[in-house]
Amino acid sequence: MMIGEAPGEQEDRQGLPFVGKAGAVLNGLIRQELGPLGWSRGDIYLTNLVKERPPGNRDPLPEEIERNAPELEAEIGACEPRLVVTLGRFSMARYFPGASISRIHGQARKVGNVIYYPMFHPAAALHQPRWRSLLEQDVARIPELLATVDEGQESLPEAPRAEQLSLF
């Protein structure tokens, strides 16, 4: 399961998550990093923290996030994901309160049998192309993380150290 922020213009028009430019980036990452494993976009449940597009495409407000929380929790309950990937700082903040996406992206946390895994939003690669390599590295870890759940491991593999990640 991957949780974004809120619908953009194309998502609002089509009523589907990640069908605009950020969705094209996400599709490319899935094909590139998960495709060799036989995964496609259809194997991943995609949703947003907020279900309606905020006016002017602004950031979602705390009251909008809370108003949409029961629907999101119902989706999670129905989906029963082994892995919840938070895409961007707003969905990350729900599961990693007070954290900074630039500091914790790629660092998974296990709660029960579910792994919560923060990543940059795919739109970040549109605005700052240097973030694309970080997204690729983070997506590439997904199969390894899921294997820990499948094998019943209690601990998660460590994320690459910050000095191993190239920001420029």
C-alpha positions, 0 to 999 in steps of 0.5 A: 500500500502507498499513501500519498497526500491529496489528489492533484488536478488529473487525479481530481478529474479522473477520480483515481490516485497518481494518474498525473505527472507524479503518477507517471514518475511513480509508474516509472519507479515501479517498472524500473525497480519492482518490475524485474520482480514481476510487480506492476502498479496493479499490485500496489494499493494506491490512495491518498491521505485526503480524498478531495483536492485542496483548493488551489492545490495547497497543502492539506490542512490538519482538519482535512487530514483528520476528517479523512482519517476514518476512510483511510483507516478503513482502506488500511483495514480492508487492504491488510497491507504488509507494507505501508509506504508513505509518500511525502511529508504529510502521509509520513507525519501520520505515522512518524510524528515530528519527523523530517522526511529528508532525515528519515526517508528510507528508514522503515519501522515495524509495528506489529506485522506491518512495516511503515516506510517513508519515502519522498513523494514522486512529485519531488523528482519533478521539482528537484531531479536530484531526488529521483535517485533517492526515490529509486534507492528507497523503492529498490528496498521494498522487496527486502523489507517485505521479505522480512515480514514473509520470513517472520523476522522481527528486525528490519534491515538497516537503511543505507547510511546518509553518506552512502546516499547521493543528493547531488 
